[in-house]
Amino acid sequence: MANTASARKRVRQTKKRTLRNNKVKSQIRYSVKRFMEALNAADPENIQSALRYAVKMIDKAASKGVIHKNTAARKKASLYKRLSEANTAS
């Protein structure tokens, strides 16, 4: 257990940041899942709004340092690739 005041503060900060990071990562997973569901339903209007929301969540997480910028780029590229594949298939 932490002995010094600064170490105790670091423990508190770490807990707070971990909770926030987990929440943000969960939002990313949910938004990507929502995009995939819209893609499978083939609803063009819903697909665009879900894609916009997913990209927004990914960008926000990267800007806050929750995920690395290259991870964000990879996730976004994957979403756009799936959208492109769905457009060419139909």
Phi, psi and omega in degrees: 000154182291137181258317183276160180297320181292324179292322178295321179296319179298323178297316179297316180296319181297317178300314182297315181293323179297316178299315180296316180297318179296322178296315181295317179296323177296320178297322178297311181300318180295316182294323177293319179298318178297322177296316181296322178295319178294323179295317179292328179282345178059043176257101188305318181294317180291325180298313183296317180292322179292322178295315179301317180293317180297316179296321178298314180296319180294314180297319180296319179296321180292321181292330179275352179086012179288319174235158181288152183296327178289326175296317178298316180297319180295317180296317180294319179299321179297318179296314180295325178295317179295322178296317180296317179297321180292324180290322180284332181287328183264000000 
